[in-house]
């Protein structure tokens, strides 16, 4: 009987242990589901910004968290300092680059003094300024080429020569297209993010009938015949550099051969780093996200490449990948959002954000330094903190399937590439530079949604490249496009018409520089 009870007790202990294990598993599963639900709600309803203070929740939390009734009020002191005097007339400076149209307002002839009836004389004037905007209008240019004959040959000769007055060749033969018209269409679609359908309706309101199919044909043909040589030359110059950025973004092309209309294609982006004076931003349409595409586009390139951790870049030869610390930080930001608010300040995710924040804080202090001096500072102050960050991550005890656990796993998977930023002073801690170049394309895609054919996608990649490169080098996109479309192929040195070329007219250059963000 006693032996039976002992066996029975043993069975109960096994059952209890199994139940405890099952309960622990289910509790962990419920925790994961709660994290996923909290993160989903945050993505749907919370602010999208990832900005936080350098010390995150540990320092900039609520005042109530650190308030103490026992602590005395701080002793105050008076501090004096100097600062630059605020300039007056800023609005005048802002308008100083614009042409001025002076409109005089005089008293009617025969006016008299309201007091005595005498004749008034001018003693001065008051000035009021406002901005006048002249909206777009469409006019028809009718080119009449004069044809000349010779009276003497008509009377005395056997042959009468016909001489025609010189006239520029049409942009597209037997077409209404002009450089200004096509440049305007490209500017509206690729800079102002207006679909061709809206342009078609807008032209109707300007009393012109121009179908979106016609406009699309103009864009494709002009991109191929007039803009592609500039694009290819920029490509040649890009791969000769040794410090670049790369990224990719989705694009939907409806009529790709042997592919469904809903399949995802990709617009690959490549651009120069911040250490270059002449910025180049190139888009490259491809059907897939495979590694063969950057390998083919970057053929001949060797050096450092800033990327986002996508495995396709690992196939590149003679290239040192530099992964983005902002992408790593974003993983921990998501982890923070999945943690209850009361637990965030003491969480591993918050501590990770603080440590990563210190790296960016130091980079901000060294922004104006030369690459050599920045490299020296990094090795002395920043690199030890980065190494300490990864050593600290190894001591954390986080379940691997939680959002924090996934962030930690991402950090270790990309550790080698993340630390490559300490190999060169020109390297950047983030890949934000290329993501800023993705943004204009992403905004446009939200409006025009898709490309109809691969030819249209290729044309879009070329036009986007010319426009964004022009903007990054301080040019006005519309005027630069108009200039390029007016240059006949083969008549000028290709280097002279690049965004920094000597032949680019002054009207193409911005008087107010907006190239700082490049």
RODO-2510 file (C-alpha; in nm, 4 decimals, decimal comma):
residues 518
     n   res          X          Y          Z
     1     x     0,0000     0,0000     0,0000
     2     x     0,2822     0,2412     0,0866
     3     x     0,4634     0,1607    -0,2366
     4     x     0,1462     0,2335    -0,4322
     5     x     0,1142     0,5704    -0,2632
     6     x     0,4742     0,6552    -0,3432
     7     x     0,4245     0,5692    -0,7105
     8     x     0,1001     0,7623    -0,7151
     9     x     0,2747     1,0651    -0,5553
    10     x     0,5484     1,0466    -0,8170
    11     x     0,2890     1,0501    -1,0928
    12     x     0,1227     1,3530    -0,9359
    13     x     0,4560     1,5369    -0,9235
    14     x     0,5162     1,4648    -1,2940
    15     x     0,1688     1,5843    -1,3823
    16     x     0,2142     1,9010    -1,1751
    17     x     0,5531     1,9680    -1,3384
    18     x     0,4010     1,9216    -1,6828
    19     x     0,1144     2,1526    -1,5959
    20     x     0,3559     2,4151    -1,4597
    21     x     0,5613     2,3977    -1,7772
    22     x     0,2477     2,4299    -1,9898
    23     x     0,1273     2,7265    -1,7844
    24     x     0,4688     2,8942    -1,8200
    25     x     0,4611     2,8361    -2,1947
    26     x     0,1116     2,9793    -2,2263
    27     x     0,1997     3,2779    -2,0086
    28     x     0,4995     3,3520    -2,2304
    29     x     0,2780     3,3144    -2,5376
    30     x     0,0169     3,5501    -2,3932
    31     x     0,2934     3,8006    -2,3162
    32     x     0,4093     3,7852    -2,6772
    33     x     0,0538     3,8389    -2,8023
    34     x     0,0069     4,1354    -2,5673
    35     x     0,3342     4,2862    -2,6923
    36     x     0,2239     4,2382    -3,0531
    37     x    -0,1160     4,3949    -2,9805
    38     x     0,0418     4,6912    -2,8016
    39     x     0,2888     4,7430    -3,0876
    40     x     0,0090     4,7185    -3,3447
    41     x    -0,1944     4,9831    -3,1612
    42     x     0,1125     5,2036    -3,1388
    43     x     0,1715     5,1780    -3,5150
    44     x    -0,1919     5,2625    -3,5867
    45     x    -0,2611     5,5393    -3,3368
    46     x     0,0613     5,6631    -3,1722
    47     x     0,2867     5,9347    -3,3220
    48     x     0,5196     5,7936    -3,5880
    49     x     0,8181     6,0014    -3,4773
    50     x     1,1075     5,8131    -3,3171
    51     x     1,2618     6,1251    -3,1635
    52     x     1,3411     6,1109    -2,7931
    53     x     1,5843     6,2844    -2,5666
    54     x     1,9380     6,1572    -2,5389
    55     x     1,8705     5,9900    -2,2040
    56     x     1,5233     5,8619    -2,2975
    57     x     1,2953     5,7769    -2,0079
    58     x     1,5655     5,7619    -1,7428
    59     x     1,6183     6,1388    -1,7329
    60     x     1,3385     6,3049    -1,9229
    61     x     1,0530     6,1170    -1,7588
    62     x     0,7675     6,2821    -1,5723
    63     x     0,8627     6,5371    -1,3068
    64     x     0,6554     6,3433    -1,0545
    65     x     0,8842     6,0434    -1,0901
    66     x     1,1839     6,2320    -0,9540
    67     x     1,0180     6,4865    -0,7235
    68     x     1,1059     6,4743    -0,3518
    69     x     0,9406     6,6616    -0,0650
    70     x     1,2507     6,6249     0,1525
    71     x     1,4835     6,7919    -0,0950
    72     x     1,5232     7,1689    -0,0498
    73     x     1,4668     7,4217    -0,3248
    74     x     1,7803     7,4947    -0,5297
    75     x     1,9662     7,8182    -0,4638
    76     x     1,9205     8,0615    -0,7529
    77     x     2,1847     8,2788    -0,9108
    78     x     2,1858     8,5456    -1,1794
    79     x     2,3676     8,4605    -1,5026
    80     x     2,4550     8,7137    -1,7715
    81     x     2,5489     8,6273    -2,1266
    82     x     2,5834     8,7831    -2,4692
    83     x     2,4085     8,6839    -2,7897
    84     x     2,3843     8,8102    -3,1443
    85     x     2,1402     9,0946    -3,1925
    86     x     1,8370     8,9961    -3,3906
    87     x     1,8523     9,1435    -3,7385
    88     x     1,5702     9,3576    -3,8592
    89     x     1,4325     9,3484    -4,2094
    90     x     1,4574     8,9733    -4,2584
    91     x     1,1534     8,9818    -4,4816
    92     x     1,3342     9,2335    -4,7036
    93     x     1,6303     8,9950    -4,7270
    94     x     1,3977     8,7093    -4,8201
    95     x     1,2510     8,9129    -5,1085
    96     x     1,5748     9,0694    -5,2233
    97     x     1,6387     8,7950    -5,4797
    98     x     1,3061     8,8482    -5,6567
    99     x     1,2473     9,0885    -5,9464
   100     x     1,0620     9,4048    -5,8454
   101     x     0,7771     9,5651    -6,0387
   102     x     0,7251     9,9247    -5,9207
   103     x     0,3699    10,0598    -5,9474
   104     x     0,3356    10,4351    -5,8912
   105     x     0,0166    10,5763    -5,7388
   106     x    -0,0275    10,9500    -5,8000
   107     x    -0,3046    11,1991    -5,7240
   108     x    -0,5406    11,2608    -6,0153
   109     x    -0,4543    11,5631    -6,2313
   110     x    -0,6127    11,8800    -6,0988
   111     x    -0,6208    11,7694    -5,7325
   112     x    -0,6189    12,0492    -5,4750
   113     x    -0,5201    12,0870    -5,1109
   114     x    -0,8106    11,9792    -4,8860
   115     x    -0,7304    12,2698    -4,6484
   116     x    -0,6822    12,5744    -4,8700
   117     x    -0,7516    12,4523    -5,2224
   118     x    -0,3943    12,5158    -5,3366
   119     x    -0,1886    12,2950    -5,5680
   120     x    -0,0100    12,0116    -5,3740
   121     x     0,3509    11,9151    -5,4471
   122     x     0,5145    11,5744    -5,3912
   123     x     0,7215    11,5519    -5,0722
   124     x     0,7900    11,1752    -5,0652
   125     x     0,6207    10,8371    -5,0860
   126     x     0,5169    10,5411    -4,8707
   127     x     0,5931    10,1870    -4,9825
   128     x     0,3887     9,8704    -4,9335
   129     x     0,5230     9,5398    -5,0648
   130     x     0,3333     9,2260    -5,1561
   131     x     0,4012     8,9173    -5,3621
   132     x     0,2376     8,8765    -5,7007
   133     x     0,2107     8,5249    -5,8451
   134     x     0,1612     8,4723    -6,2178
   135     x    -0,0086     8,1335    -6,2711
   136     x     0,0930     7,8945    -6,5486
   137     x    -0,0490     7,9518    -6,8944
   138     x    -0,0196     7,7621    -7,2205
   139     x     0,0569     7,9333    -7,5489
   140     x     0,1219     7,7881    -7,8940
   141     x     0,4592     7,8619    -8,0500
   142     x     0,4249     7,8695    -8,4260
   143     x     0,7657     7,8465    -8,5921
   144     x     0,7674     7,9813    -8,9463
   145     x     1,0848     7,8959    -9,1321
   146     x     1,1511     8,1444    -9,4113
   147     x     1,2441     7,9918    -9,7480
   148     x     1,4591     8,1941    -9,9872
   149     x     1,5302     8,1720   -10,3573
   150     x     1,7639     8,3640   -10,5909
   151     x     1,6186     8,6036   -10,8530
   152     x     1,9363     8,5983   -11,0576
   153     x     1,9415     8,2163   -11,0741
   154     x     1,5754     8,2160   -11,1648
   155     x     1,6445     8,4384   -11,4678
   156     x     1,9851     8,3261   -11,5818
   157     x     2,0712     7,9964   -11,4196
   158     x     1,9882     7,6358   -11,4924
   159     x     1,9233     7,5604   -11,1278
   160     x     1,7563     7,7655   -10,8553
   161     x     1,8928     7,6933   -10,5018
   162     x     1,6522     7,7005   -10,2091
   163     x     1,7849     7,8374    -9,8800
   164     x     1,5994     7,8001    -9,5499
   165     x     1,6460     8,0138    -9,2410
   166     x     1,8082     7,8338    -8,9460
   167     x     1,5580     7,6949    -8,6971
   168     x     1,5998     7,4662    -8,3924
   169     x     1,5056     7,1044    -8,4449
   170     x     1,1838     6,9938    -8,2762
   171     x     1,2166     6,7982    -7,9533
   172     x     1,0089     6,5157    -8,1004
   173     x     0,9431     6,5127    -8,4742
   174     x     0,5813     6,5754    -8,5758
   175     x     0,4853     6,6443    -8,2159
   176     x     0,3586     6,9377    -8,0109
   177     x     0,6248     6,8689    -7,7468
   178     x     0,8683     7,1441    -7,6516
   179     x     1,1464     7,1509    -7,3895
   180     x     0,9405     7,3732    -7,1602
   181     x     0,6260     7,1576    -7,1954
   182     x     0,8009     6,8269    -7,1240
   183     x     1,0070     6,9822    -6,8431
   184     x     0,6862     7,1140    -6,6864
   185     x     0,5193     6,7715    -6,7056
   186     x     0,8246     6,6031    -6,5509
   187     x     0,8440     6,8674    -6,2791
   188     x     0,4756     6,8342    -6,1908
   189     x     0,4866     6,4551    -6,1716
   190     x     0,8259     6,3892    -6,0161
   191     x     0,8761     6,7007    -5,8025
   192     x     0,5203     6,8043    -5,7164
   193     x     0,3958     6,4399    -5,7080
   194     x     0,0981     6,5116    -5,9393
   195     x    -0,0304     6,2108    -6,1418
   196     x    -0,0718     6,2623    -6,5153
   197     x    -0,4469     6,2324    -6,4715
   198     x    -0,4493     6,5488    -6,2591
   199     x    -0,2243     6,7213    -6,5092
   200     x    -0,4629     6,6261    -6,7882
   201     x    -0,7531     6,7876    -6,6010
   202     x    -0,5436     7,0911    -6,5119
   203     x    -0,4555     7,1431    -6,8784
   204     x    -0,8247     7,1297    -6,9623
   205     x    -0,8830     7,4160    -6,7195
   206     x    -0,6141     7,6041    -6,9107
   207     x    -0,8115     7,5443    -7,2351
   208     x    -0,5702     7,2821    -7,3694
   209     x    -0,6490     6,9189    -7,4539
   210     x    -0,3486     6,6981    -7,3826
   211     x    -0,4082     6,3333    -7,2931
   212     x    -0,2139     6,1538    -7,0230
   213     x    -0,1059     5,8920    -7,2807
   214     x     0,0541     6,1641    -7,4912
   215     x     0,2299     6,3081    -7,1875
   216     x     0,3514     5,9626    -7,0851
   217     x     0,4919     5,9001    -7,4335
   218     x     0,6738     6,2343    -7,4229
   219     x     0,8299     6,1574    -7,0846
   220     x     0,9459     5,8099    -7,1872
   221     x     1,0930     5,9196    -7,5170
   222     x     1,2672     6,2306    -7,3834
   223     x     1,4082     6,0381    -7,0874
   224     x     1,5563     5,7814    -7,3221
   225     x     1,6855     6,0133    -7,5942
   226     x     1,7813     6,3305    -7,4069
   227     x     1,8361     6,2455    -7,0385
   228     x     1,9892     5,8973    -7,0521
   229     x     2,3374     6,0183    -7,1668
   230     x     2,3544     6,2431    -6,8577
   231     x     2,2326     5,9554    -6,6375
   232     x     2,4972     5,7173    -6,7742
   233     x     2,7749     5,9710    -6,7257
   234     x     2,6650     6,0264    -6,3646
   235     x     2,6700     5,6469    -6,3208
   236     x     3,0278     5,6310    -6,4483
   237     x     3,1345     5,8986    -6,2008
   238     x     2,9465     5,7372    -5,9127
   239     x     3,1211     5,3986    -5,9255
   240     x     3,4615     5,5689    -5,9290
   241     x     3,4071     5,6914    -5,5730
   242     x     3,4845     5,4800    -5,2658
   243     x     3,2127     5,5906    -5,0205
   244     x     2,8462     5,5410    -5,1184
   245     x     2,4968     5,4821    -4,9780
   246     x     2,2398     5,2318    -5,1079
   247     x     1,8765     5,1446    -5,0424
   248     x     1,5703     5,0072    -5,2213
   249     x     1,1967     5,0735    -5,2257
   250     x     0,8954     4,8988    -5,3778
   251     x     0,7354     4,9917    -5,7083
   252     x     0,4381     4,8270    -5,8779
   253     x     0,4556     4,7786    -6,2558
   254     x     0,1355     4,6450    -6,4090
   255     x     0,2537     4,5012    -6,7407
   256     x     0,5814     4,3244    -6,6710
   257     x     0,6468     4,0190    -6,8907
   258     x     0,5564     3,6876    -6,7222
   259     x     0,4634     3,8576    -6,3940
   260     x     0,1323     3,9374    -6,2306
   261     x     0,0192     4,2971    -6,1962
   262     x     0,0247     4,2681    -5,8147
   263     x     0,3871     4,1525    -5,7900
   264     x     0,6384     4,3858    -5,6272
   265     x     0,9255     4,5315    -5,8232
   266     x     1,1924     4,7571    -5,6752
   267     x     1,3496     5,0948    -5,7286
   268     x     1,7105     5,0721    -5,6125
   269     x     1,8851     5,3917    -5,5028
   270     x     2,2519     5,4805    -5,4884
   271     x     2,4072     5,8096    -5,3872
   272     x     2,7270     5,9802    -5,2846
   273     x     2,8242     6,0341    -4,9231
   274     x     2,8391     6,3620    -4,7336
   275     x     3,2113     6,4139    -4,7923
   276     x     3,1680     6,4880    -5,1655
   277     x     3,1175     6,8348    -5,3129
   278     x     2,9346     6,7049    -5,6202
   279     x     2,6358     6,4991    -5,5166
   280     x     2,5021     6,2171    -5,7347
   281     x     2,1704     6,0417    -5,6675
   282     x     2,0734     5,7590    -5,9025
   283     x     1,7595     5,5426    -5,9184
   284     x     1,7625     5,2040    -6,0863
   285     x     1,4459     5,0054    -6,1629
   286     x     1,4662     4,6256    -6,1306
   287     x     1,2036     4,3512    -6,1167
   288     x     1,3351     4,1896    -5,7975
   289     x     1,5259     4,2585    -5,4781
   290     x     1,7989     4,0059    -5,5588
   291     x     2,1658     4,0693    -5,4907
   292     x     2,2578     4,0484    -5,8598
   293     x     2,1143     4,3960    -5,9198
   294     x     2,3465     4,6004    -5,6918
   295     x     2,6304     4,3753    -5,8021
   296     x     2,5634     4,4672    -6,1655
   297     x     2,4977     4,8381    -6,1046
   298     x     2,8055     4,8832    -5,8831
   299     x     3,0406     4,6924    -6,1113
   300     x     3,3824     4,8520    -6,0786
   301     x     3,3065     5,0045    -5,7391
   302     x     3,5236     4,9241    -5,4383
   303     x     3,5131     5,0848    -5,0964
   304     x     3,2547     5,1514    -4,8271
   305     x     2,8809     5,1113    -4,8830
   306     x     2,6206     5,2277    -4,6283
   307     x     2,3257     4,9858    -4,6259
   308     x     2,0289     4,8844    -4,4118
   309     x     2,1167     4,5223    -4,3380
   310     x     1,9410     4,3615    -4,6374
   311     x     2,1240     4,0368    -4,7156
   312     x     2,1444     4,1037    -5,0900
   313     x     2,4360     4,3397    -5,0337
   314     x     2,6466     4,0620    -4,8835
   315     x     2,7135     3,9301    -5,2358
   316     x     2,9163     4,2374    -5,3315
   317     x     3,2882     4,1861    -5,3775
   318     x     3,5595     4,4317    -5,2672
   319     x     3,2971     4,6245    -5,0713
   320     x     3,2943     4,6953    -4,6973
   321     x     2,9367     4,7226    -4,5742
   322     x     2,8472     4,9805    -4,3089
   323     x     2,5147     4,9068    -4,1434
   324     x     2,2868     5,1775    -4,0103
   325     x     2,2682     5,2406    -3,6352
   326     x     1,9339     5,4170    -3,6853
   327     x     1,7857     5,0911    -3,8127
   328     x     1,9119     4,9188    -3,4983
   329     x     1,7737     5,1987    -3,2832
   330     x     1,4379     5,1606    -3,4576
   331     x     1,4186     4,7996    -3,3401
   332     x     1,4498     4,9107    -2,9778
   333     x     1,2004     5,1943    -3,0335
   334     x     0,9473     4,9299    -3,1411
   335     x     1,0392     4,7276    -2,8345
   336     x     0,9718     5,0292    -2,6113
   337     x     0,6277     5,0716    -2,7683
   338     x     0,5400     4,7098    -2,6872
   339     x     0,6293     4,7479    -2,3168
   340     x     0,3769     4,8823    -2,0608
   341     x     0,4406     5,2502    -1,9899
   342     x     0,5137     5,1870    -1,6213
   343     x     0,7949     4,9418    -1,7077
   344     x     0,9665     5,1370    -1,9859
   345     x     1,2108     5,3430    -1,7792
   346     x     1,3856     5,0370    -1,6360
   347     x     1,3653     4,8177    -1,9459
   348     x     1,6534     4,6768    -2,1469
   349     x     1,5135     4,8476    -2,4565
   350     x     1,5323     5,1882    -2,2912
   351     x     1,8887     5,1278    -2,1731
   352     x     1,9813     5,0288    -2,5290
   353     x     1,8321     5,3517    -2,6605
   354     x     2,0329     5,5530    -2,4083
   355     x     2,3572     5,3828    -2,5095
   356     x     2,2901     5,4259    -2,8827
   357     x     2,1846     5,7847    -2,8183
   358     x     2,5265     5,8602    -2,6717
   359     x     2,6916     5,7556    -3,0004
   360     x     2,4762     5,9987    -3,1987
   361     x     2,5296     6,2692    -2,9368
   362     x     2,9049     6,2420    -2,9858
   363     x     2,8649     6,2474    -3,3650
   364     x     2,6733     6,5722    -3,3334
   365     x     2,9618     6,7261    -3,1398
   366     x     3,2065     6,6305    -3,4146
   367     x     2,9950     6,7363    -3,7113
   368     x     3,2267     7,0142    -3,8274
   369     x     3,5525     6,8197    -3,7908
   370     x     3,7656     6,6883    -4,0741
   371     x     3,7408     6,3130    -4,1434
   372     x     4,0842     6,2591    -3,9935
   373     x     4,0018     6,4445    -3,6725
   374     x     3,6606     6,2762    -3,6500
   375     x     3,8256     5,9359    -3,6885
   376     x     4,0621     6,0166    -3,4037
   377     x     3,7716     6,1203    -3,1799
   378     x     3,5693     5,8131    -3,2705
   379     x     3,8440     5,5678    -3,1834
   380     x     3,9069     5,7409    -2,8525
   381     x     3,5516     5,8086    -2,7305
   382     x     3,2824     5,6492    -2,9471
   383     x     3,4202     5,3056    -3,0353
   384     x     3,4731     5,2005    -2,6686
   385     x     3,1095     5,2892    -2,5981
   386     x     2,9936     5,0838    -2,8977
   387     x     3,2000     4,7833    -2,7853
   388     x     3,0655     4,8262    -2,4329
   389     x     2,7122     4,8299    -2,5768
   390     x     2,7531     4,4865    -2,7362
   391     x     2,9220     4,3481    -2,4242
   392     x     2,6285     4,4720    -2,2160
   393     x     2,3775     4,3121    -2,4571
   394     x     2,5369     3,9726    -2,3876
   395     x     2,4554     4,0088    -2,0183
   396     x     2,0824     4,0716    -2,0772
   397     x     1,8426     3,7866    -2,0176
   398     x     1,5579     3,8458    -2,2628
   399     x     1,3333     3,5891    -2,4289
   400     x     1,4386     3,5701    -2,7950
   401     x     1,0846     3,5912    -2,9385
   402     x     0,9928     3,9187    -2,7647
   403     x     1,0350     4,2460    -2,9519
   404     x     1,3346     4,3299    -2,7332
   405     x     1,4807     3,9849    -2,7975
   406     x     1,4410     4,0324    -3,1725
   407     x     1,6145     4,3697    -3,1497
   408     x     1,9059     4,2133    -2,9621
   409     x     1,9330     3,9347    -3,2186
   410     x     1,9354     4,1932    -3,4999
   411     x     2,2163     4,3789    -3,3201
   412     x     2,4354     4,0698    -3,2986
   413     x     2,3602     3,9669    -3,6592
   414     x     2,4747     4,3080    -3,7847
   415     x     2,7490     4,3710    -3,5270
   416     x     3,0404     4,3412    -3,7694
   417     x     2,8836     4,5777    -4,0239
   418     x     2,7703     4,8205    -3,7548
   419     x     3,1251     4,8464    -3,6206
   420     x     3,2660     4,9149    -3,9698
   421     x     3,1742     5,2804    -3,9212
   422     x     3,4940     5,3058    -3,7149
   423     x     3,7123     5,2172    -4,0151
   424     x     3,6915     5,5574    -4,1857
   425     x     3,6247     5,9103    -4,0632
   426     x     3,4026     5,9834    -4,3654
   427     x     3,1643     5,7012    -4,2787
   428     x     2,8305     5,7924    -4,1241
   429     x     2,6550     5,6368    -3,8294
   430     x     2,3235     5,6197    -4,0131
   431     x     2,1934     5,5619    -4,3636
   432     x     1,9537     5,8564    -4,3342
   433     x     2,1182     6,0309    -4,6271
   434     x     1,9863     5,7758    -4,8766
   435     x     1,6507     5,7513    -4,6988
   436     x     1,6059     6,1254    -4,7488
   437     x     1,6508     6,0559    -5,1202
   438     x     1,3894     5,7785    -5,1068
   439     x     1,1298     6,0147    -4,9595
   440     x     1,0500     6,2181    -5,2774
   441     x     0,9963     5,8949    -5,4689
   442     x     0,7808     5,7442    -5,1911
   443     x     0,5632     6,0579    -5,1779
   444     x     0,5128     6,0467    -5,5534
   445     x     0,4286     5,6758    -5,5453
   446     x     0,1458     5,7430    -5,2990
   447     x    -0,0147     5,9647    -5,5625
   448     x     0,0518     5,7965    -5,8972
   449     x     0,0444     5,4475    -5,7354
   450     x     0,2113     5,2439    -6,0120
   451     x     0,3844     5,2418    -6,3501
   452     x     0,2052     5,0868    -6,6446
   453     x     0,5045     4,9366    -6,8275
   454     x     0,8716     4,8605    -6,7605
   455     x     0,9632     5,1371    -7,0066
   456     x     0,7705     5,3821    -6,7900
   457     x     0,9479     5,2583    -6,4761
   458     x     1,2884     5,2968    -6,6425
   459     x     1,1983     5,6476    -6,7602
   460     x     1,0853     5,7345    -6,4078
   461     x     1,4164     5,6149    -6,2649
   462     x     1,6081     5,8344    -6,5103
   463     x     1,3950     6,1461    -6,4505
   464     x     1,4043     6,1025    -6,0725
   465     x     1,7836     6,0688    -6,0899
   466     x     1,8272     6,3907    -6,2890
   467     x     1,5847     6,5848    -6,0681
   468     x     1,7214     6,4712    -5,7312
   469     x     2,0819     6,5170    -5,8422
   470     x     1,9960     6,8675    -5,9621
   471     x     1,8270     6,9524    -5,6310
   472     x     2,1228     6,8171    -5,4317
   473     x     2,3580     7,0455    -5,6281
   474     x     2,1508     7,3602    -5,5835
   475     x     1,9761     7,3691    -5,9221
   476     x     1,6141     7,4445    -6,0068
   477     x     1,4740     7,1159    -6,1416
   478     x     1,2378     7,2677    -6,3995
   479     x     1,4942     7,5051    -6,5500
   480     x     1,7638     7,2362    -6,5565
   481     x     1,5314     6,9861    -6,7254
   482     x     1,4283     7,2501    -6,9790
   483     x     1,7940     7,3199    -7,0501
   484     x     1,8858     6,9523    -7,0964
   485     x     1,5887     6,8949    -7,3266
   486     x     1,6907     7,1927    -7,5397
   487     x     2,0451     7,0608    -7,5946
   488     x     2,0630     6,8530    -7,9107
   489     x     2,2349     6,5155    -7,8550
   490     x     2,6005     6,5112    -7,9540
   491     x     2,6381     6,8885    -7,9865
   492     x     2,8009     6,9505    -7,6469
   493     x     3,0531     6,7882    -7,4149
   494     x     2,8518     6,5716    -7,1726
   495     x     3,0609     6,6903    -6,8757
   496     x     2,9707     7,0525    -6,9475
   497     x     2,5966     6,9906    -6,9034
   498     x     2,6187     6,7936    -6,5781
   499     x     2,4638     6,9735    -6,2768
   500     x     2,8000     7,1325    -6,1923
   501     x     2,9051     7,1839    -6,5568
   502     x     3,0244     7,5139    -6,6995
   503     x     2,7566     7,5213    -6,9693
   504     x     2,4615     7,5153    -6,7275
   505     x     2,2921     7,8582    -6,7534
   506     x     2,2739     8,0880    -6,4538
   507     x     1,8935     8,0728    -6,4557
   508     x     1,9177     7,7061    -6,3491
   509     x     2,0982     7,7903    -6,0242
   510     x     1,9041     7,8579    -5,7065
   511     x     1,9724     8,1901    -5,5404
   512     x     1,8658     8,0467    -5,2053
   513     x     2,0625     7,7300    -5,1335
   514     x     1,8532     7,4328    -5,0297
   515     x     2,1248     7,1749    -5,0848
   516     x     2,2161     7,1513    -4,7139
   517     x     1,9908     6,8468    -4,6605
   518     x     2,1716     6,6589    -4,9360
***
